[in-house]
Amino acid sequence: MTTSAAAPGAQRGRLPLLRAAHLGPSVAVTTVTLLLAVGQDLPAYRAVVVTAAVFAGQLTIGWGNDLLDADRDRQVGRGDKPLATGELSPFLVRGCLAVAGLACVVLSLLVGWRSAVVHLGLGVGSGHLYNLRLKSSPWSWVPYAVAFGTLPAVVTLADVPPSWPPAWMMVSAASLGVAAHFLNTLPDFAADAVTGVQGLPHRLGPVRTRAIATALLVVASVTAALGPAGAPGVQAWTALAVVAVLAVVAATGRGRAPFVAAVAIALVDVALLTVVAG
């Protein structure tokens, strides 16, 4: 759950507390939550609260990750990591993590205990389990599958009356989550090798990692497009056609083209889950 390295000092002065929270991924997951809430016609109050709860949970995962990885990041000269460079105080980050954690619990409970149990136990819990234990194991993909796969349930269980999302939606979201994990590791392979991080993608190598990520994204697309009851609409078929073209680029392209194509498929998947399917 890290980003690629930058030159030491290159990122100084750019909101170090937010950078340490992995703001980009945190905002991405929060945005998906909001889109799911809108797609599921969640009442406005509940949509705002459940989205805020997810954002608070993502902050705790990001800060927890950088606190645990500070020594590793310092070892490989990660100038984009404010805890590693000394730009940010660990005491301050721990305090912010505690406040965000409390906010996450309170906000989660405000939309019902069912949504709270799934979010806190399976969503946020999986993120911290990844940070603490599974990041360097062959099971590194499991927290992503669980957290992303249950994210639609966090939303639908926050509704009145609460309900579980359809299985196809959870399968599609889980596939998207594991693919995101695989893609996220690619820029950090060299640094992770130095510090001994050996999750499943590292053990598979970059070529197989990219290929599996692309396949999982295609699975997520097909599941989201064909999963809902009734015949797929024009939007769904158009999305699948775009995914097919992007998958070819991801499989045969050179340079950064495969990575960019895979990210584009992920964006289409999000649209299918939150707009077309919703």
N, C-alpha and C positions, 0 to 999 in steps of 0.2 A: 504494500500500500504506500509506495513511495514514488517519487518522480525522478527523472534523470538528473544527474549531477550537473552543477554549474560551477563556474570559476569561483574560488574563494572570495567572498566579499561582494560578489556581483549582485546579490539579491538584498544587501543590507538596506535598511530604511523603508522596506516595503511591508509594513504591517506584520512584523515577525510573529506575533501571537496567532494571527490567522494563517500564516504560512505553516506554522507548526501544527495546525489543526487539519492540514491537508484540505484546504478550502475548496479546491476544484472538485475532487471526488465527493466531498460532503455536500456541496451545492448540487451536484449531479443527482445524487441519491434523493436529496430533498425535493428536487424538481420532479423527479419521477413519481415520488409520493404524492405531490400536489396534483399532478396530471392524472394519476390513478383516482384520487379523491374526486376530481372534477368529472372524470369519465364514468365513475360509479354513482354520480349524482348525490354525493354525500352532502348533508346540510352544511352551510357555509361555516358555522361556528365549529363543527366537528372537523371539517376539512382543514381549517386553520390550525386547530389545536393538534391534530394528529401529525400534520406537517411540521409544526414547531417541535413536537416531541422527537420526531425522526431526526431533525436537524441537531437538536441537543445531543442525541445519542451518537450521531456521527462525529460531533466535536469531541466527545469523550474518547472515541476510538482513535481519532487522529492524534490528539494530544498524548494518549497512552502509547501509541506507536512511536512517536518521536522521543518520548521520555525513555522508553525501553531501548531504543536504537541509538541513543546519543553517543555512546562510546564507539559503536560500529561506524556511525556517520563521521565521527571525528577521525577514526582510523583511516578512512579512505578520502578524507579531505572534502566532505560534502559542504561546500560553501553556501548552498541553498537551504541548509538546515540550521536555523538560529540557535537551537540548543547546543548543537555541536560546535558552533563558532563562538559561543559565549555571548551572543547578542541578546539572548533571552534567558531569564532566570528559571531554573527548574522549580523553585518554590512558587513562583507566579503561575507556572503552567499547572502544577499540582492543584493550586487553589482554584484556578479556572475549571479544571477537570471536575473537581468536587462540586462546584456550583452547577456546571452543566449536567452532571450526573443527577443531582437533586431535581433540577428542572425537568430532566427527561422522565424521571419517575412520576413526578406530580402531573405533568402534562399527559403522560400515557394513561394514568389512572382517571383523568378527567373524561376520557372518552370510553371508559368501561374496562372492567378487569380482564375481559377476554382479550381485547386488543393489547392491553398492557402486558399480560403474561407472554403473548407471542412476541411482542416487540422487545421487551426487556430480556426475556429468557432466550429466545431464538435469534433475534436480530442483533441487539447490542451485545448480548452474551457471546454470540458467535464471533463478533468482531474482536472482542477482547481475548477470547480463546485463541484466535489466530495470532494475535500479538504475543501472547504469553507462551504458547506451547506449539502451535501447529505450523507456524510460518516456515520453519526449517524441517518439515517432515513431509513424507509422501502424501499426507492427508491435508496438505495446505489448501486444497480446493474445497474441502467440506464446509468450512465456515461461509464461504461465498455462496455455495449451493443452498445452504440452509437460510442464510440471511436474506438473500435475494428471492429465494423461492417462497418465503413466508411474508415478504413485504406486501403483496396484494392482500393477504389475510389481515395484516395490521390495519389496513384501510377498511376492508369490508366488515371486520368485526367492530369497528368504531361506529358503524351505522346503527340506526334504530329501526327495526330490530337487527341485532348482529347476525352475520351469516358468514360462512366460509366461501371463498372464491371457488370457481370451477377448477378442477384438477389441471386442465390444459393451461390455465393462466399461471399456475404455480410452477408447472414444468417449464414453460417458456421463460419465466423469470429466473428460475434456477439455472437454466442453460445459459442465459445471458450473464448471470453472475459469475459462473465458472469461466466463461469466455473472457470476461473483464479481468479476472484474476490472471489468466494466462497472458493476456495482452499487456497488462500492467507491469509484469515482471521483465518483459523484453528489454526495455531501456537500461535496466539495472543489473543485467547478467554479470558484467565484469566486476562491478563493485560488490555484488553479493558473493561472488566467488572468493574474493579477498577476505570477506568477513565470515565465511562459512555458512551463509544462508543457502539451504538446499531443499527448497520446496519441490513439489512435483514438476513444475515447468523446468526448473533448473536440471532436474534429473533426466528429463526428456530431451533437452537441448532446444535451441531457438527454432530450428526448422520444423520439428515435430510440434513444438508448442504453438507456433503460428498456424500450422495446418489444423490442429485440433481445435484451436480457438475459432477459426473460420467455420469449421464443421459445426461446432456448437451454436454459433450465431445463425447458421442456416437452419438448424433444428429449431431454434427459438423462433425464427421467422415463420417457418412452415406451421409450427404448433399454434402460434398466435393468429395466423391468417385462417387456418382451417379448423381450429378448435371450437369457435363459437357455433351455436346451433344455427341451422339454416345454411343456405348456399352462400359462399363468399361473395362479397360485393366487388365492384370495380376497383375500389381503393385497395382491397386486400390483394387482388390479382396484380394490380400495378406495382404494389410494394414487393410482391414476390418476384416479379420480373426484374425490378431494380436490384434486388438481392442476388438474383442469379448472375447478372452482369458483374456486380461487385465481387461475388465469390470467384468468378473466373479471374478477375484482376488480382484478388488476394492469393490465388493459387499459382498464377503464372507470371505476375508482375515482378519487376526488379526494383532495387533500391528501397525507398520508403513507400512505394506504391501499395504493396500488400498490406502494410500496417494501416495506411490511410484508408484503404478499401474496407478493412475489417472494422475500423472505427465507424465508418459510414454505415456498414451493415448494423452495427450496434444501435446507431441512431434510428435506423428504420425499424428495428425491433422495438425500441421504446415507443415509437409512433404507433406501431401495430398494437402494442399492449395497452397504451393509454388513450388512444384516439379511435382507431379503427375498431378494435375489439370492444372498447368501452361503449 
